[in-house]
Amino acid sequence: MPRRVLTQRDIEDLAAAGTTQIELDADTLVTALARDRARELGVRLLPATGARPTAPATATDLHARVRAAVIARLGGTPEGLDAIISRVLEGKQGG
């Protein structure tokens, strides 16, 4: 089954439609920006009943997941994508 990616825009759209909580399943990837925006808008992200907590992603895993999410959202690979993701992740680790 393909993974579902929940983005900041998805959270904003759901909140605008009145959603106050979202039950996540094991196949749903939530971007960091989506988590932050959900917190800001008061949308609760709930693990599916019986879902196991997952281990934190390694930098390599996170890079790959962000890359896949961007390509899926844009429908192609923007020039310099890997370099941009690397810069953002390096900044996140230092902050």
JOURFEN-V257149 format. One record per pair of residues at least 6 apart in sequence whose C-alpha atoms are under 6 Angstrom apart, sorted by sequence separation. I is the first residue (numbers start at 1). GAP is how many residues later the second one is. If there is no record, write none. Layout:
# JOURFEN-V257149
i=I gap=GAP
i=I gap=GAP
This chain:
# JOURFEN-V257149
i=71 gap=6
i=21 gap=22
i=24 gap=22
i=5 gap=23
i=20 gap=23
i=21 gap=23
i=22 gap=23
i=23 gap=23
i=24 gap=23
i=25 gap=23
i=3 gap=24
i=4 gap=24
i=5 gap=24
i=6 gap=24
i=7 gap=24
i=21 gap=24
i=22 gap=24
i=23 gap=24
i=24 gap=24
i=3 gap=25
i=4 gap=25
i=5 gap=25
i=8 gap=25
i=23 gap=25
i=8 gap=26
i=7 gap=27
